[in-house]
């Protein structure tokens, strides 16, 4: 349903998807429900996609407070968010000091990969017979960007938009800017506040009073979490919750549950991302605990959208 770019780490609608419109409608519904239920989703849509979503939304009722709907004009900066290498190549075309037609040998077509083959899609009537030259290269780039980000994904985006606004169709959404919608869906990428995460955490199934203060393995966990570099902190948070971000309202709104699996073991810790839960054994040493924890974190695969 989506295409993942390994360079930008963003995904976008797959114009060649075999999925029906109903499937994209359901994805839109899920994003709307994430906002409604204050749930973070690790759906790495590029920032311009949220601007596109708001620009395509229903008009606000007269007299209701709202931000002006964003105007959706697709630019190279938008393409650079999603496919930076392609955007860089198009910028080189625009900035080239020489004979563009002779050097680049391009027509008004977009090179699109479908099922392992490159297809050339005309960007304008008779585009396959119209050469790109110094005078029309800006027009070519604009048409190329609009095709990739808009025209080619109309069949996928329209039901997605309808699904989203089926859940979030009220005037309240018009009060938000695109970057705020992204924040609500994906969470915040601000530096992790480990102290706040620890303060609201919950310990389960330890069989002793105040396990956070008396169980060494829980203390080792928070010390390891705090001492890790920011990149590893994000990995550990993703291992536990399924997302490397915190809710838009701050770390205090993310409750991590730490449960006990039993006495000392050579087995790995277990994460249950649906419940933000990390299950630990009562490891006999901090060395064993950290070795098993970080190996589990670094060698695990989650359910991220690619």
C-alpha positions as MATLAB code, in Angstrom:
seq = 'XXXXXXXXXXXXXXXXXXXXXXXXXXXXXXXXXXXXXXXXXXXXXXXXXXXXXXXXXXXXXXXXXXXXXXXXXXXXXXXXXXXXXXXXXXXXXXXXXXXXXXXXXXXXXXXXXXXXXXXXXXXXXXXXXXXXXXXXXXXXXXXXXXXXXXXXXXXXXXXXXXXXXXXXXXXXXXXXXXXXXXXXXXXXXXXXXXXXXXXXXXXXXXXXXXXXXXXXXXXXXXXXXXXXXXXXXXXXXXXXXXXXXXXXXXXXXXXXXXXXXXXXXXXXXXXXXXXXXXXXXXXXXXXXXXXXXXXXXXXXXXXXXX';
ca = [
       0.000    0.000    0.000;
       2.890    2.331    0.710;
       6.388    2.764   -0.692;
       9.225    3.194    1.803;
      12.304    5.258    0.938;
      15.429    3.906    2.609;
      17.190    7.270    2.434;
      14.509    9.534    3.919;
      12.884    6.827    6.104;
       9.473    8.117    5.007;
       6.707    6.222    3.235;
       4.106    7.440    0.759;
       1.187    6.034   -1.190;
       2.081    3.340   -3.701;
       0.597    4.375   -7.070;
       0.916    0.771   -8.306;
      -0.777   -0.846   -5.325;
      -3.226   -3.695   -5.954;
      -5.120   -2.825   -2.771;
      -8.719   -1.692   -3.145;
      -9.982    1.758   -2.231;
     -11.593    0.247    0.870;
      -8.167   -0.611    2.266;
      -6.928    2.969    1.923;
     -10.201    4.169    3.439;
      -9.535    1.966    6.468;
      -5.988    3.332    6.836;
      -7.445    6.840    6.912;
      -9.935    5.734    9.559;
      -7.104    4.279   11.664;
      -5.186    7.586   11.537;
      -8.318    9.442   12.569;
      -8.909    7.026   15.449;
      -5.307    7.482   16.575;
      -5.996   11.194   17.086;
      -9.380   10.513   18.697;
      -7.873    8.016   21.166;
      -4.569    9.868   21.752;
      -2.611    6.904   20.401;
       0.756    7.191   18.649;
       1.121    5.450   15.294;
       4.509    4.802   13.737;
       3.306    5.838   10.275;
       6.170    7.793    8.775;
       4.338    9.901    6.221;
       6.441   12.876    5.071;
       5.450   16.252    6.537;
       3.946   17.528    3.275;
       1.414   14.646    3.396;
      -0.219   16.194    6.461;
      -0.423   19.547    4.693;
      -2.001   17.751    1.740;
      -4.492   16.096    4.094;
      -5.589   19.377    5.684;
      -5.755   21.147    2.321;
      -8.146   18.456    1.077;
     -10.407   18.662    4.137;
     -13.977   19.982    4.260;
     -14.504   23.723    4.698;
     -15.196   25.044    8.190;
     -18.600   26.360    9.065;
     -19.018   30.160    8.723;
     -17.967   32.007   11.846;
     -16.068   29.108   13.395;
     -12.490   29.800   14.576;
      -9.917   28.089   12.433;
      -6.596   28.432   10.686;
      -6.664   29.183    6.991;
      -6.583   25.958    5.001;
      -3.093   25.402    3.600;
      -2.732   25.874   -0.133;
      -1.320   22.721   -1.683;
       1.403   23.700   -4.137;
       3.923   20.899   -4.586;
       7.568   21.946   -4.594;
      10.997   20.376   -4.824;
      11.296   20.832   -1.067;
       8.281   18.545   -0.643;
       9.818   15.921   -2.902;
      13.130   16.247   -1.029;
      11.378   15.235    2.197;
      10.340   11.931    0.648;
      12.885   11.202   -2.139;
      15.957   13.359   -1.491;
      18.157   11.832   -4.205;
      15.601   12.419   -6.935;
      15.018   15.980   -5.726;
      18.777   16.586   -5.793;
      18.945   15.398   -9.394;
      16.104   17.703  -10.429;
      17.820   20.627   -8.706;
      20.964   19.887  -10.704;
      18.859   20.049  -13.854;
      17.506   23.469  -12.853;
      20.921   24.840  -11.922;
      22.858   23.390  -14.854;
      24.878   26.038  -16.685;
      24.939   24.692  -20.215;
      22.768   23.144  -22.895;
      20.139   21.163  -20.977;
      18.624   19.487  -24.037;
      21.960   18.298  -25.356;
      23.338   17.170  -21.975;
      20.332   15.564  -20.229;
      18.416   14.262  -23.271;
      15.104   14.333  -21.381;
      11.544   14.458  -22.658;
       8.461   15.503  -20.693;
       7.997   12.048  -19.172;
       8.281   10.667  -15.652;
      10.302    7.500  -15.095;
       8.158    5.311  -12.846;
       9.037    1.821  -11.611;
       6.172   -0.663  -11.772;
       6.642   -4.317  -10.914;
      10.391   -4.192  -11.544;
      10.254   -2.316  -14.847;
      10.680    1.372  -15.640;
       7.697    2.938  -17.417;
       7.693    6.405  -18.953;
       4.555    8.393  -18.185;
       3.901   11.551  -20.265;
       3.646   14.645  -18.059;
       1.703   16.626  -20.654;
       0.001   15.907  -23.973;
       2.572   14.465  -26.387;
       5.166   14.754  -23.620;
       7.214   11.850  -24.982;
       7.956   13.997  -28.047;
       8.674   17.246  -26.224;
      12.290   17.807  -25.235;
      13.345   19.460  -21.979;
      15.487   22.513  -22.677;
      16.799   25.574  -20.857;
      13.593   27.530  -21.320;
      11.080   24.896  -20.185;
      13.036   22.954  -17.538;
      11.211   24.683  -14.669;
       7.880   23.602  -16.160;
       9.200   20.049  -16.488;
      10.294   19.902  -12.846;
       6.975   21.303  -11.611;
       5.005   18.750  -13.642;
       7.297   15.929  -12.502;
       6.885   16.816   -8.819;
       3.107   17.238   -9.104;
       2.781   13.909  -10.874;
       4.769   11.988   -8.256;
       3.169   13.577   -5.193;
      -0.374   14.148   -6.418;
      -1.575   12.937   -9.824;
      -0.187    9.410   -9.567;
      -1.727    8.741   -6.134;
      -5.231   10.200   -6.565;
      -6.805    6.715   -6.485;
      -5.080    5.957   -3.172;
      -5.299    9.358   -1.483;
      -8.998   10.100   -2.057;
     -10.364    7.125   -0.049;
      -7.626    7.641    2.556;
      -8.792   11.241    2.988;
     -12.449   10.189    3.210;
     -11.609    7.631    5.869;
      -9.687   10.163    7.926;
     -12.449   12.777    7.784;
     -15.097   10.192    8.567;
     -13.578   10.154   12.065;
     -12.127   13.673   12.266;
     -14.687   15.625   10.275;
     -15.598   18.291   12.833;
     -14.533   21.927   12.954;
     -11.997   21.191   15.696;
      -9.487   19.820   13.182;
      -9.410   23.145   11.341;
      -7.823   24.683   14.453;
      -4.653   22.677   13.858;
      -1.721   23.283   11.567;
      -0.278   20.412    9.500;
       2.732   20.023   11.781;
       0.379   19.756   14.774;
      -1.614   16.988   13.085;
       1.652   15.146   12.490;
       2.511   15.621   16.154;
      -0.831   14.143   17.236;
      -0.478   11.104   14.959;
       3.239   10.341   15.211;
       4.106   11.864   18.582;
       6.955   14.190   19.512;
      10.612   13.678   18.623;
      11.848   15.931   21.415;
      14.652   14.568   23.653;
      13.369   11.828   25.936;
      12.706   12.778   29.532;
      13.659    9.530   31.263;
      12.923   10.926   34.726;
       9.315   11.686   33.731;
       8.917    8.281   32.092;
      10.140    6.609   35.273;
       7.869    8.711   37.473;
       4.685    7.490   35.757;
       5.810    3.894   35.154;
       3.964    0.938   36.677;
       5.417   -2.314   38.066;
       3.344   -5.490   37.869;
       3.616   -9.104   39.088;
       6.723   -8.653   41.234;
       5.131   -9.982   44.415;
       6.863   -7.464   46.687;
       5.926   -3.985   47.903;
       7.543   -1.034   46.091;
       9.418   -3.153   43.520;
      10.751   -0.033   41.768;
      12.795    0.672   44.917;
      13.684   -2.878   45.935;
      14.188   -4.884   42.733;
      17.733   -4.454   41.309;
      16.734   -5.345   37.749;
      14.208   -2.499   37.603;
      16.803   -0.055   38.870;
      19.319   -1.385   36.312;
      16.755   -0.862   33.566;
      16.180    2.815   34.333;
      19.900    3.452   34.821;
      20.670    1.814   31.460;
      17.852    3.741   29.792;
      19.118    7.051   31.176;
      22.809    6.398   30.430;
      22.239    5.289   26.817;
      22.926    7.734   23.998;
      19.837    9.389   22.428;
      19.785    7.032   19.446;
      19.767    3.935   21.666;
      17.157    5.513   23.931;
      14.892    5.812   20.887;
      15.542    2.188   19.975;
      14.659    1.022   23.480;
      11.481    3.126   23.537;
      10.475    1.674   20.161;
      11.185   -1.839   21.436;
       8.787   -1.307   24.348;
       6.039    0.815   22.794;
       6.312    0.290   19.030;
       7.231    3.943   18.462;
      10.378    5.939   19.141;
       8.333    9.036   19.938;
       6.401   10.241   22.961;
       2.830   11.596   23.000;
       2.281   15.197   21.933;
       1.334   16.084   25.517;
       4.671   14.920   26.911;
       6.392   11.938   28.518;
       4.057   11.993   31.507;
       1.298   10.692   29.221;
       3.237    7.552   28.299;
       2.934    4.857   30.971;
       5.534    2.094   30.660;
       4.664   -1.115   32.489;
       7.454   -3.315   33.826;
       6.402   -6.840   34.736;
       8.214   -9.837   36.192;
       8.672  -13.072   34.245;
      10.285  -15.019   37.088;
      13.652  -15.796   38.615;
      17.048  -15.470   36.936;
      17.194  -16.767   33.375;
      19.345  -16.715   30.250;
      16.308  -15.748   28.177;
      15.733  -12.323   26.668;
      13.394   -9.658   28.010;
      10.013   -9.551   26.270;
       8.170   -6.476   25.016;
       4.426   -6.262   24.456;
       4.079   -3.093   22.426;
       0.258   -3.087   22.483;
       0.427   -2.527   26.245;
       3.697   -0.517   26.473;
       4.987   -3.376   28.610;
       8.501   -4.689   29.210;
       8.730   -8.056   30.947;
      11.985   -8.850   32.749;
      13.491  -11.818   34.532;
      15.172  -11.306   37.886;
      18.639  -11.409   36.330;
      21.461  -12.238   38.713;
      23.820   -9.532   37.446;
      23.659   -6.181   35.718;
      26.115   -7.391   33.073;
      23.826  -10.257   32.062;
      20.771   -8.003   32.112;
      22.296   -5.304   29.887;
      23.778   -7.821   27.462;
      20.423   -9.531   26.935;
      18.378   -6.313   26.923;
      20.428   -4.484   24.298;
      20.817   -7.556   22.146;
      17.035   -7.922   22.158;
      16.628   -4.240   21.301;
      19.209   -4.150   18.512;
      18.296   -7.440   16.862;
      14.519   -7.267   17.055;
      12.126   -6.443   14.236;
       8.950   -4.543   14.964;
       5.806   -3.857   12.974;
       6.932   -0.562   11.457;
       5.457    0.416    8.089;
       7.914   -0.041    5.231;
];
